[in-house]
Amino acid sequence: MAAVAEDLSLPCEHLFLAQPCLDWAVRCPDGGQVSVTSWRSPGHDGTNEDAAMVVWPAPHRMVLAVADGVGGLPGGDSASSLALHALRDALRVRLAGGADLREAILSGFDRANRAVLQRGIGSATTLAVVEIDDERMRSYHVGDSGVLVFGGRGKVRLQTIPHSPVGYAMEAGVLDEQQAMAHADRHLVSNVVGDRAMHVGMSYPLRLKPLDTVLLASDGLFDNAYTDEVIEHLRKGVLHEAAGRLARYCHARMGAARDGAPSKPDDLTLVAYRPGIRR
């Protein structure tokens, strides 16, 4: 079970970089919950190429992020860490200068892209970010790390489209979720941090309800659990306990595929947030 901090001194930042196993949770100033879970790919002795970040610039403002270094390219773990450091630095500078969260986050994506490109070794990473500003949220993403928002009864309120050929085929209705999960090209990503042609997918603003859950995750989650399974695991109970159960469920699938269920060993990182009930 994760340790839950009772009090936060704001502003504050938490970066979780290349950790083999992580289970962390905190109670938010608004009474909500944040949980961060990260597990290295089973049977893999190398570095966890995923990274996560939680930043509170002010009591009712928060930025959540997940980055996943692109496998098969050099320095994936350092690319994801570098992207989050660049995002954090942009938030510090731009918010101190009076920028809003949207402007600061977009600046962070640009800064992250330049930082990864300047390494000159061909590394890349995905990056998914959520801003929480009072009761309003917005998502930003590059690649196939994604964002999912759903209500207390399980209704999907927002779901990002992976920047990949398979993701776009799902969006167009050419593939359903089950076909996409088993597709041979599911691992291909067409938009990454570390590419001069990078573009940021940005959602519409969404006003959160008290029982909503906001989830950011690397493809280690979304390649091993269907959307309805993710929702069923996360929508009830204490958030960090539910996140741990979901991670174990996916890890078990990675280790042993059964009955045609998805099974793709990979690093897995998820950041989940549930707002408090305002009175």
PASEBA-1860 file (N, C-alpha, C; in nm, 3 decimals):
! residues 279
1> MAAVAEDL> 0.085/-0.119/0.000/0.000/0.000/0.000/0.088/0.124/0.000 ~ 0.048/0.227/-0.073/0.126/0.349/-0.083/0.117/0.430/0.046 ~ 0.225/0.502/0.074/0.222/0.597/0.184/0.152/0.724/0.136 ~ 0.060/0.776/0.216/-0.017/0.893/0.178/0.024/1.011/0.265 ~ 0.073/1.116/0.203/0.112/1.235/0.277/-0.014/1.311/0.319 ~ -0.017/1.355/0.443/-0.135/1.426/0.493/-0.135/1.573/0.455 ~ -0.016/1.635/0.450/-0.007/1.778/0.427/0.092/1.807/0.316 ~ 0.065/1.911/0.240/0.155/1.955/0.135/0.192/2.100/0.158
9> SLPCEHLF> 0.320/2.130/0.144/0.366/2.268/0.145/0.375/2.314/0.001 ~ 0.291/2.409/-0.037/0.281/2.451/-0.178/0.352/2.583/-0.202 ~ 0.406/2.603/-0.325/0.408/2.509/-0.439/0.505/2.393/-0.415 ~ 0.482/2.282/-0.486/0.572/2.168/-0.471/0.575/2.088/-0.601 ~ 0.680/2.006/-0.613/0.702/1.924/-0.733/0.745/1.785/-0.690 ~ 0.697/1.685/-0.763/0.740/1.547/-0.740/0.772/1.486/-0.876 ~ 0.897/1.446/-0.897/0.939/1.379/-1.020/0.975/1.235/-0.986 ~ 0.925/1.142/-1.068/0.951/0.999/-1.048/1.018/0.948/-1.175
17> LAQPCLDW> 1.148/0.924/-1.168/1.227/0.898/-1.287/1.291/0.759/-1.282 ~ 1.264/0.677/-1.383/1.333/0.549/-1.405/1.333/0.460/-1.282 ~ 1.222/0.452/-1.210/1.217/0.370/-1.089/1.166/0.230/-1.121 ~ 1.235/0.125/-1.072/1.192/-0.012/-1.102/1.050/-0.041/-1.054 ~ 1.014/0.012/-0.936/0.881/-0.010/-0.882/0.844/0.109/-0.793 ~ 0.725/0.161/-0.811/0.684/0.280/-0.737/0.537/0.271/-0.703 ~ 0.503/0.306/-0.581/0.364/0.312/-0.536/0.354/0.432/-0.442 ~ 0.300/0.543/-0.492/0.301/0.670/-0.418/0.164/0.734/-0.429
25> AVRCPDGG> 0.121/0.795/-0.321/-0.008/0.863/-0.323/-0.005/0.981/-0.228 ~ -0.093/1.078/-0.254/-0.100/1.196/-0.169/-0.243/1.249/-0.169 ~ -0.281/1.309/-0.058/-0.409/1.377/-0.050/-0.389/1.521/-0.095 ~ -0.474/1.567/-0.186/-0.458/1.699/-0.247/-0.513/1.809/-0.156 ~ -0.471/1.934/-0.179/-0.527/2.045/-0.103/-0.677/2.060/-0.120 ~ -0.733/2.014/-0.234/-0.878/2.025/-0.255/-0.955/1.906/-0.195 ~ -0.882/1.818/-0.124/-0.945/1.701/-0.066/-0.946/1.580/-0.157 ~ -0.896/1.597/-0.279/-0.891/1.486/-0.373/-0.773/1.394/-0.348
33> QVSVTSWR> -0.754/1.301/-0.441/-0.647/1.202/-0.429/-0.566/1.199/-0.557 ~ -0.434/1.180/-0.543/-0.346/1.154/-0.656/-0.267/1.027/-0.625 ~ -0.255/0.941/-0.725/-0.179/0.818/-0.710/-0.084/0.803/-0.828 ~ 0.040/0.761/-0.801/0.139/0.733/-0.905/0.190/0.592/-0.886 ~ 0.179/0.511/-0.991/0.225/0.372/-0.987/0.313/0.348/-1.109 ~ 0.429/0.288/-1.089/0.518/0.259/-1.202/0.589/0.126/-1.176 ~ 0.582/0.037/-1.273/0.647/-0.094/-1.263/0.731/-0.118/-1.388 ~ 0.852/-0.166/-1.367/0.937/-0.205/-1.479/0.879/-0.330/-1.547
41> SPGHDGTN> 0.906/-0.345/-1.674/0.858/-0.460/-1.750/0.902/-0.591/-1.682 ~ 0.813/-0.689/-1.669/0.850/-0.814/-1.602/0.961/-0.887/-1.677 ~ 1.057/-0.940/-1.599/1.167/-1.014/-1.659/1.273/-0.927/-1.723 ~ 1.261/-0.793/-1.705/1.356/-0.700/-1.766/1.446/-0.641/-1.658 ~ 1.577/-0.657/-1.677/1.672/-0.608/-1.577/1.723/-0.468/-1.607 ~ 1.684/-0.412/-1.719/1.731/-0.279/-1.756/1.654/-0.170/-1.685 ~ 1.669/-0.048/-1.735/1.606/0.068/-1.672/1.459/0.080/-1.713 ~ 1.378/0.123/-1.619/1.239/0.161/-1.650/1.244/0.290/-1.732
49> EDAAMVVW> 1.195/0.285/-1.856/1.203/0.401/-1.944/1.085/0.497/-1.928 ~ 0.994/0.466/-1.837/0.883/0.555/-1.805/0.924/0.655/-1.696 ~ 0.855/0.767/-1.692/0.875/0.866/-1.586/0.743/0.938/-1.563 ~ 0.727/0.996/-1.445/0.602/1.065/-1.411/0.635/1.190/-1.329 ~ 0.537/1.282/-1.326/0.556/1.407/-1.253/0.422/1.458/-1.201 ~ 0.424/1.514/-1.082/0.308/1.581/-1.023/0.356/1.715/-0.970 ~ 0.295/1.825/-1.016/0.336/1.960/-0.976/0.215/2.036/-0.926 ~ 0.227/2.100/-0.810/0.124/2.190/-0.758/0.179/2.332/-0.756
57> PAPHRMVL> 0.144/2.418/-0.852/0.189/2.557/-0.845/0.113/2.636/-0.738 ~ -0.011/2.592/-0.707/-0.098/2.663/-0.613/-0.203/2.563/-0.563 ~ -0.276/2.594/-0.457/-0.367/2.496/-0.396/-0.465/2.429/-0.491 ~ -0.523/2.501/-0.586/-0.622/2.442/-0.675/-0.573/2.434/-0.819 ~ -0.442/2.433/-0.837/-0.383/2.419/-0.970/-0.282/2.306/-0.966 ~ -0.286/2.219/-1.065/-0.199/2.102/-1.064/-0.167/2.062/-1.207 ~ -0.047/2.007/-1.226/-0.006/1.952/-1.355/0.041/1.809/-1.331 ~ -0.015/1.715/-1.407/0.021/1.574/-1.402/0.084/1.536/-1.535
65> AVADGVGG> 0.185/1.448/-1.532/0.251/1.411/-1.657/0.304/1.268/-1.650 ~ 0.303/1.201/-1.766/0.365/1.069/-1.785/0.443/1.074/-1.915 ~ 0.567/1.024/-1.912/0.651/1.016/-2.031/0.701/0.873/-2.045 ~ 0.713/0.827/-2.169/0.757/0.690/-2.197/0.862/0.695/-2.307 ~ 0.987/0.669/-2.269/1.094/0.667/-2.368/1.066/0.564/-2.475 ~ 1.086/0.601/-2.601/1.052/0.513/-2.713/1.151/0.397/-2.719 ~ 1.098/0.276/-2.705/1.182/0.156/-2.710/1.245/0.136/-2.847 ~ 1.364/0.078/-2.847/1.436/0.055/-2.972/1.521/0.172/-3.015
73> LPGGDSAS> 1.505/0.287/-2.949/1.588/0.403/-2.978/1.683/0.425/-2.860 ~ 1.799/0.486/-2.883/1.895/0.504/-2.775/1.847/0.602/-2.669 ~ 1.878/0.573/-2.544/1.853/0.667/-2.436/1.708/0.695/-2.408 ~ 1.621/0.592/-2.416/1.480/0.614/-2.390/1.452/0.660/-2.249 ~ 1.523/0.603/-2.151/1.499/0.642/-2.012/1.541/0.785/-1.987 ~ 1.654/0.825/-2.043/1.699/0.963/-2.022/1.614/1.061/-2.101 ~ 1.557/1.018/-2.216/1.470/1.107/-2.294/1.343/1.139/-2.217 ~ 1.283/1.040/-2.151/1.162/1.065/-2.074/1.192/1.154/-1.955
81> SLALHALR> 1.303/1.130/-1.888/1.341/1.215/-1.774/1.371/1.357/-1.819 ~ 1.442/1.369/-1.931/1.476/1.501/-1.983/1.350/1.580/-2.019 ~ 1.252/1.513/-2.078/1.127/1.580/-2.115/1.056/1.635/-1.993 ~ 1.052/1.558/-1.884/0.982/1.605/-1.764/1.059/1.717/-1.695 ~ 1.191/1.710/-1.695/1.269/1.821/-1.640/1.242/1.949/-1.720 ~ 1.236/1.936/-1.853/1.211/2.053/-1.937/1.071/2.109/-1.912 ~ 0.972/2.022/-1.897/0.836/2.066/-1.867/0.832/2.137/-1.732 ~ 0.896/2.079/-1.632/0.898/2.142/-1.499/0.962/2.280/-1.505
89> DALRVRLA> 1.075/2.291/-1.577/1.144/2.420/-1.585/1.058/2.525/-1.655 ~ 0.987/2.484/-1.761/0.899/2.577/-1.831/0.786/2.624/-1.740 ~ 0.730/2.533/-1.662/0.624/2.571/-1.568/0.676/2.674/-1.468 ~ 0.794/2.652/-1.414/0.851/2.746/-1.319/0.864/2.885/-1.380 ~ 0.926/2.890/-1.498/0.958/3.019/-1.561/0.831/3.090/-1.608 ~ 0.745/3.018/-1.680/0.630/3.084/-1.742/0.524/3.122/-1.639 ~ 0.501/3.037/-1.539/0.402/3.072/-1.437/0.450/3.188/-1.352 ~ 0.581/3.192/-1.324/0.636/3.305/-1.250/0.620/3.435/-1.328
97> GGADLREA> 0.619/3.425/-1.461/0.602/3.542/-1.545/0.457/3.578/-1.572 ~ 0.363/3.507/-1.511/0.223/3.541/-1.526/0.147/3.463/-1.631 ~ 0.210/3.363/-1.695/0.141/3.284/-1.797/0.035/3.195/-1.733 ~ -0.067/3.157/-1.811/-0.163/3.060/-1.761/-0.107/2.919/-1.782 ~ -0.178/2.818/-1.728/-0.127/2.681/-1.736/-0.114/2.634/-1.881 ~ -0.211/2.667/-1.965/-0.206/2.623/-2.104/-0.079/2.673/-2.172 ~ -0.052/2.802/-2.159/0.067/2.859/-2.223/0.195/2.797/-2.167 ~ 0.199/2.777/-2.035/0.319/2.721/-1.972/0.342/2.576/-2.015
105> ILSGFDRA> 0.236/2.497/-2.026/0.250/2.358/-2.065/0.295/2.347/-2.211 ~ 0.235/2.425/-2.300/0.277/2.421/-2.440/0.422/2.465/-2.455 ~ 0.463/2.563/-2.376/0.604/2.601/-2.374/0.691/2.484/-2.327 ~ 0.639/2.408/-2.230/0.711/2.291/-2.181/0.730/2.185/-2.287 ~ 0.628/2.161/-2.369/0.642/2.065/-2.479/0.750/2.113/-2.577 ~ 0.749/2.240/-2.611/0.851/2.293/-2.703/0.990/2.279/-2.643 ~ 1.003/2.312/-2.516/1.133/2.304/-2.450/1.179/2.158/-2.443 ~ 1.086/2.067/-2.414/1.121/1.925/-2.409/1.166/1.874/-2.545
113> NRAVLQRG> 1.097/1.914/-2.650/1.132/1.869/-2.784/1.273/1.917/-2.822 ~ 1.302/2.044/-2.793/1.436/2.096/-2.824/1.543/2.023/-2.743 ~ 1.514/1.996/-2.617/1.613/1.931/-2.531/1.646/1.790/-2.580 ~ 1.544/1.714/-2.620/1.569/1.579/-2.669/1.640/1.582/-2.804 ~ 1.600/1.673/-2.892/1.666/1.686/-3.023/1.813/1.725/-3.007 ~ 1.842/1.813/-2.913/1.979/1.861/-2.895/2.075/1.754/-2.847 ~ 2.023/1.644/-2.796/2.111/1.533/-2.758/2.180/1.474/-2.880 ~ 2.110/1.478/-2.995/2.172/1.435/-3.120/2.199/1.287/-3.131
121> IGSATTLA> 2.127/1.203/-3.056/2.151/1.059/-3.062/2.030/0.982/-3.112 ~ 1.926/1.054/-3.153/1.808/0.989/-3.208/1.710/0.936/-3.106 ~ 1.719/0.980/-2.982/1.626/0.934/-2.880/1.493/1.009/-2.891 ~ 1.390/0.953/-2.829/1.256/1.013/-2.835/1.174/0.962/-2.718 ~ 1.067/1.032/-2.691/0.976/0.992/-2.584/0.834/1.037/-2.616 ~ 0.739/0.968/-2.560/0.601/1.017/-2.562/0.582/1.105/-2.439 ~ 0.475/1.182/-2.438/0.448/1.269/-2.323/0.299/1.299/-2.317 ~ 0.238/1.269/-2.205/0.097/1.303/-2.180/0.091/1.392/-2.056
129> VVEIDDER> 0.013/1.499/-2.066/0.005/1.599/-1.958/-0.141/1.636/-1.936 ~ -0.176/1.658/-1.809/-0.308/1.709/-1.774/-0.291/1.830/-1.684 ~ -0.366/1.936/-1.713/-0.373/2.050/-1.622/-0.504/2.043/-1.545 ~ -0.496/2.072/-1.417/-0.614/2.086/-1.333/-0.613/2.229/-1.281 ~ -0.714/2.305/-1.314/-0.723/2.444/-1.271/-0.860/2.463/-1.207 ~ -0.860/2.456/-1.074/-0.984/2.453/-0.996/-1.063/2.329/-1.038 ~ -1.182/2.341/-1.093/-1.260/2.223/-1.132/-1.248/2.192/-1.281 ~ -1.162/2.262/-1.351/-1.148/2.243/-1.496/-1.020/2.169/-1.527
137> MRSYHVGD> -1.026/2.078/-1.628/-0.907/2.008/-1.671/-0.895/2.014/-1.823 ~ -0.772/1.995/-1.869/-0.746/1.985/-2.013/-0.629/1.889/-2.031 ~ -0.632/1.810/-2.138/-0.524/1.716/-2.165/-0.441/1.761/-2.284 ~ -0.314/1.719/-2.283/-0.218/1.745/-2.390/-0.141/1.614/-2.410 ~ -0.114/1.574/-2.534/-0.033/1.453/-2.549/0.040/1.451/-2.683 ~ 0.152/1.380/-2.679/0.233/1.349/-2.796/0.265/1.200/-2.789 ~ 0.225/1.124/-2.890/0.253/0.981/-2.892/0.139/0.897/-2.841 ~ 0.172/0.780/-2.785/0.067/0.687/-2.743/0.056/0.671/-2.592
145> SGVLVFGG> 0.121/0.755/-2.514/0.081/0.768/-2.374/-0.048/0.848/-2.374 ~ -0.145/0.804/-2.297/-0.278/0.862/-2.315/-0.343/0.912/-2.188 ~ -0.460/0.975/-2.207/-0.540/1.030/-2.099/-0.682/0.978/-2.114 ~ -0.739/0.935/-2.001/-0.876/0.885/-1.997/-0.946/0.949/-1.877 ~ -1.066/1.003/-1.900/-1.146/1.061/-1.792/-1.282/0.992/-1.795 ~ -1.327/0.944/-1.678/-1.456/0.877/-1.672/-1.527/0.910/-1.541 ~ -1.658/0.896/-1.543/-1.739/0.930/-1.427/-1.754/0.815/-1.330 ~ -1.823/0.842/-1.219/-1.840/0.742/-1.115/-1.915/0.618/-1.159
153> RGKVRLQT> -1.998/0.631/-1.260/-2.071/0.516/-1.313/-2.001/0.452/-1.433 ~ -1.882/0.502/-1.465/-1.803/0.440/-1.570/-1.816/0.501/-1.708 ~ -1.894/0.609/-1.722/-1.910/0.670/-1.854/-1.784/0.748/-1.891 ~ -1.732/0.721/-2.013/-1.613/0.791/-2.061/-1.649/0.935/-2.095 ~ -1.574/1.028/-2.039/-1.597/1.170/-2.064/-1.492/1.227/-2.158 ~ -1.374/1.169/-2.159/-1.266/1.214/-2.249/-1.168/1.100/-2.266 ~ -1.123/1.078/-2.388/-1.021/0.976/-2.415/-0.937/1.022/-2.533 ~ -0.807/1.030/-2.514/-0.719/1.076/-2.620/-0.698/0.965/-2.723
161> IPHSPVGY> -0.665/1.005/-2.844/-0.636/0.913/-2.954/-0.485/0.897/-2.965 ~ -0.433/0.774/-2.959/-0.288/0.754/-2.976/-0.241/0.808/-3.110 ~ -0.126/0.874/-3.108/-0.067/0.924/-3.231/0.009/0.809/-3.299 ~ -0.066/0.727/-3.367/-0.011/0.607/-3.431/-0.103/0.565/-3.543 ~ -0.053/0.489/-3.639/-0.143/0.441/-3.745/-0.262/0.362/-3.691 ~ -0.239/0.279/-3.590/-0.348/0.201/-3.533/-0.446/0.292/-3.459 ~ -0.394/0.391/-3.387/-0.480/0.485/-3.317/-0.570/0.562/-3.412 ~ -0.514/0.607/-3.523/-0.594/0.681/-3.621/-0.696/0.591/-3.689
169> AMEAGVLD> -0.661/0.463/-3.708/-0.756/0.369/-3.766/-0.874/0.345/-3.672 ~ -0.846/0.341/-3.542/-0.956/0.331/-3.444/-1.045/0.454/-3.449 ~ -0.983/0.571/-3.454/-1.060/0.697/-3.458/-1.152/0.700/-3.581 ~ -1.102/0.645/-3.694/-1.181/0.645/-3.818/-1.285/0.534/-3.822 ~ -1.283/0.444/-3.724/-1.378/0.335/-3.722/-1.336/0.216/-3.806 ~ -1.212/0.215/-3.855/-1.163/0.103/-3.936/-1.132/-0.018/-3.848 ~ -1.083/0.008/-3.725/-1.054/-0.098/-3.629/-1.133/-0.074/-3.502 ~ -1.182/-0.182/-3.440/-1.238/-0.167/-3.307/-1.127/-0.190/-3.204
177> EQQAMAHA> -1.160/-0.175/-3.076/-1.055/-0.182/-2.974/-0.988/-0.319/-2.970 ~ -1.066/-0.425/-2.984/-1.009/-0.559/-2.978/-0.916/-0.583/-3.097 ~ -0.955/-0.541/-3.216/-0.869/-0.556/-3.333/-0.742/-0.474/-3.319 ~ -0.758/-0.352/-3.267/-0.641/-0.265/-3.249/-0.543/-0.323/-3.148 ~ -0.595/-0.383/-3.042/-0.509/-0.438/-2.938/-0.420/-0.549/-2.994 ~ -0.472/-0.626/-3.090/-0.397/-0.740/-3.144/-0.321/-0.706/-3.272 ~ -0.328/-0.581/-3.316/-0.268/-0.544/-3.445/-0.116/-0.552/-3.440 ~ -0.057/-0.604/-3.547/0.088/-0.623/-3.553/0.165/-0.491/-3.548
185> DRHLVSNV> 0.102/-0.381/-3.590/0.171/-0.251/-3.593/0.133/-0.161/-3.475 ~ 0.074/-0.218/-3.372/0.031/-0.136/-3.258/0.147/-0.061/-3.194 ~ 0.267/-0.117/-3.201/0.383/-0.055/-3.136/0.435/0.067/-3.210 ~ 0.393/0.089/-3.334/0.444/0.202/-3.413/0.382/0.333/-3.365 ~ 0.466/0.435/-3.348/0.422/0.567/-3.302/0.463/0.669/-3.407 ~ 0.371/0.758/-3.444/0.398/0.850/-3.554/0.424/0.994/-3.509 ~ 0.424/1.019/-3.379/0.446/1.155/-3.328/0.513/1.144/-3.193 ~ 0.633/1.201/-3.180/0.710/1.186/-3.057/0.779/1.316/-3.020
193> VGDRAMHV> 0.812/1.329/-2.893/0.900/1.435/-2.847/1.043/1.394/-2.884 ~ 1.108/1.478/-2.964/1.238/1.442/-3.021/1.233/1.437/-3.172 ~ 1.130/1.501/-3.229/1.109/1.506/-3.373/1.075/1.650/-3.410 ~ 1.141/1.702/-3.514/1.116/1.841/-3.554/0.971/1.863/-3.598 ~ 0.903/1.756/-3.638/0.764/1.767/-3.682/0.666/1.740/-3.568 ~ 0.712/1.736/-3.444/0.623/1.709/-3.331/0.505/1.804/-3.328 ~ 0.387/1.750/-3.297/0.270/1.833/-3.274/0.199/1.785/-3.148 ~ 0.132/1.875/-3.081/0.068/1.845/-2.953/-0.082/1.832/-2.972
201> GMSYPLRL> -0.136/1.718/-2.930/-0.280/1.700/-2.928/-0.336/1.761/-2.801 ~ -0.431/1.852/-2.813/-0.486/1.923/-2.697/-0.637/1.905/-2.695 ~ -0.691/1.870/-2.579/-0.835/1.846/-2.568/-0.910/1.977/-2.541 ~ -1.040/1.968/-2.547/-1.126/2.076/-2.503/-1.120/2.082/-2.349 ~ -1.150/2.197/-2.288/-1.158/2.202/-2.141/-1.279/2.123/-2.092 ~ -1.262/2.055/-1.980/-1.368/1.972/-1.924/-1.384/2.006/-1.777 ~ -1.506/2.032/-1.736/-1.532/2.059/-1.594/-1.552/1.928/-1.522 ~ -1.467/1.903/-1.423/-1.470/1.776/-1.352/-1.584/1.772/-1.250
209> KPLDTVLL> -1.637/1.652/-1.232/-1.739/1.627/-1.131/-1.674/1.551/-1.015 ~ -1.736/1.554/-0.896/-1.671/1.497/-0.777/-1.631/1.350/-0.790 ~ -1.704/1.268/-0.863/-1.673/1.126/-0.873/-1.594/1.090/-0.998 ~ -1.552/1.190/-1.076/-1.471/1.164/-1.195/-1.333/1.110/-1.156 ~ -1.275/1.033/-1.246/-1.136/0.989/-1.232/-1.060/1.032/-1.357 ~ -0.944/1.092/-1.337/-0.856/1.133/-1.446/-0.735/1.039/-1.445 ~ -0.708/0.977/-1.558/-0.598/0.880/-1.568/-0.504/0.919/-1.680 ~ -0.375/0.923/-1.650/-0.269/0.934/-1.751/-0.188/0.805/-1.742
217> ASDGLFDN> -0.150/0.748/-1.856/-0.075/0.622/-1.849/0.007/0.601/-1.975 ~ 0.116/0.526/-1.958/0.196/0.483/-2.071/0.127/0.366/-2.141 ~ 0.180/0.327/-2.256/0.114/0.220/-2.331/0.128/0.084/-2.263 ~ 0.214/0.075/-2.161/0.219/-0.048/-2.084/0.086/-0.081/-2.018 ~ 0.007/0.021/-1.989/-0.129/-0.002/-1.938/-0.225/-0.028/-2.053 ~ -0.228/0.064/-2.149/-0.331/0.057/-2.253/-0.311/-0.059/-2.350 ~ -0.190/-0.120/-2.353/-0.167/-0.238/-2.437/-0.203/-0.368/-2.366 ~ -0.240/-0.359/-2.238/-0.266/-0.481/-2.162/-0.401/-0.484/-2.092
225> AYTDEVIE> -0.479/-0.380/-2.109/-0.614/-0.377/-2.051/-0.705/-0.297/-2.142 ~ -0.824/-0.350/-2.166/-0.924/-0.277/-2.244/-0.980/-0.162/-2.161 ~ -1.036/-0.064/-2.230/-1.088/0.055/-2.162/-1.187/0.021/-2.053 ~ -1.280/-0.071/-2.080/-1.380/-0.104/-1.978/-1.317/-0.173/-1.858 ~ -1.208/-0.247/-1.879/-1.137/-0.310/-1.768/-1.066/-0.205/-1.682 ~ -1.003/-0.109/-1.747/-0.937/-0.001/-1.675/-1.038/0.072/-1.587 ~ -1.151/0.107/-1.645/-1.254/0.181/-1.572/-1.307/0.099/-1.455 ~ -1.334/-0.028/-1.478/-1.391/-0.111/-1.372/-1.295/-0.124/-1.254
233> HLRKGVLH> -1.165/-0.129/-1.281/-1.067/-0.138/-1.173/-1.054/-0.007/-1.095 ~ -1.068/0.106/-1.163/-1.034/0.234/-1.101/-1.151/0.313/-1.045 ~ -1.273/0.285/-1.086/-1.381/0.378/-1.056/-1.433/0.370/-0.913 ~ -1.399/0.264/-0.840/-1.453/0.247/-0.705/-1.339/0.236/-0.604 ~ -1.369/0.279/-0.481/-1.277/0.258/-0.371/-1.168/0.362/-0.361 ~ -1.075/0.338/-0.270/-0.960/0.428/-0.251/-0.875/0.425/-0.376 ~ -0.840/0.541/-0.428/-0.779/0.550/-0.560/-0.646/0.476/-0.568 ~ -0.555/0.495/-0.472/-0.423/0.433/-0.486/-0.431/0.281/-0.469
241> EAAGRLAR> -0.528/0.231/-0.393/-0.547/0.087/-0.383/-0.598/0.031/-0.516 ~ -0.692/0.103/-0.578/-0.744/0.061/-0.708/-0.635/0.065/-0.815 ~ -0.550/0.167/-0.812/-0.441/0.177/-0.909/-0.344/0.060/-0.894 ~ -0.315/0.022/-0.771/-0.227/-0.092/-0.749/-0.287/-0.221/-0.802 ~ -0.417/-0.240/-0.781/-0.483/-0.360/-0.834/-0.477/-0.363/-0.986 ~ -0.499/-0.248/-1.048/-0.495/-0.241/-1.195/-0.354/-0.273/-1.246 ~ -0.252/-0.219/-1.182/-0.115/-0.247/-1.223/-0.082/-0.396/-1.210 ~ -0.126/-0.458/-1.100/-0.100/-0.602/-1.082/-0.174/-0.684/-1.188
249> YCHARMGA> -0.295/-0.641/-1.221/-0.374/-0.710/-1.323/-0.301/-0.708/-1.458 ~ -0.249/-0.593/-1.495/-0.177/-0.581/-1.622/-0.045/-0.658/-1.618 ~ 0.025/-0.652/-1.506/0.152/-0.723/-1.493/0.130/-0.873/-1.507 ~ 0.022/-0.924/-1.450/-0.007/-1.067/-1.463/-0.030/-1.104/-1.608 ~ -0.099/-1.018/-1.681/-0.122/-1.045/-1.823/0.009/-1.042/-1.902 ~ 0.096/-0.950/-1.868/0.225/-0.943/-1.937/0.303/-1.073/-1.921 ~ 0.290/-1.134/-1.804/0.368/-1.255/-1.777/0.309/-1.381/-1.836 ~ 0.179/-1.382/-1.862/0.115/-1.504/-1.911/-0.014/-1.470/-1.983
257> ARDGAPSK> -0.010/-1.471/-2.116/-0.130/-1.444/-2.195/-0.225/-1.563/-2.188 ~ -0.355/-1.537/-2.171/-0.454/-1.643/-2.160/-0.579/-1.608/-2.239 ~ -0.633/-1.708/-2.307/-0.764/-1.696/-2.373/-0.773/-1.575/-2.466 ~ -0.666/-1.549/-2.537/-0.666/-1.439/-2.632/-0.663/-1.301/-2.571 ~ -0.641/-1.292/-2.439/-0.633/-1.161/-2.373/-0.506/-1.090/-2.416 ~ -0.507/-0.957/-2.417/-0.386/-0.883/-2.456/-0.270/-0.914/-2.362 ~ -0.150/-0.919/-2.417/-0.031/-0.945/-2.336/0.090/-0.888/-2.409 ~ 0.139/-0.775/-2.359/0.256/-0.711/-2.420/0.347/-0.662/-2.308
265> PDDLTLVA> 0.450/-0.739/-2.272/0.541/-0.695/-2.166/0.601/-0.558/-2.195 ~ 0.594/-0.469/-2.098/0.643/-0.333/-2.117/0.646/-0.265/-1.980 ~ 0.723/-0.157/-1.971/0.714/-0.072/-1.853/0.573/-0.015/-1.845 ~ 0.524/0.001/-1.723/0.387/0.049/-1.702/0.388/0.160/-1.598 ~ 0.333/0.273/-1.635/0.321/0.385/-1.541/0.183/0.448/-1.554 ~ 0.120/0.472/-1.440/-0.007/0.543/-1.442/-0.011/0.647/-1.332 ~ -0.074/0.760/-1.364/-0.100/0.867/-1.269/-0.251/0.887/-1.267 ~ -0.313/0.877/-1.151/-0.458/0.890/-1.140/-0.494/1.001/-1.041
273> YRPGIRR> -0.600/1.072/-1.074/-0.646/1.183/-0.988/-0.798/1.175/-0.977 ~ -0.846/1.196/-0.854/-0.990/1.206/-0.831/-1.014/1.330/-0.744 ~ -1.098/1.424/-0.789/-1.117/1.547/-0.712/-1.193/1.524/-0.584 ~ -1.174/1.615/-0.489/-1.249/1.609/-0.365/-1.389/1.662/-0.385 ~ -1.474/1.636/-0.291/-1.612/1.685/-0.296/-1.617/1.823/-0.233 ~ -1.650/1.922/-0.314/-1.658/2.059/-0.266/-1.788/2.080/-0.189 ~ -1.779/2.155/-0.079/-1.897/2.181/0.002/-1.932/2.330/-0.003
END
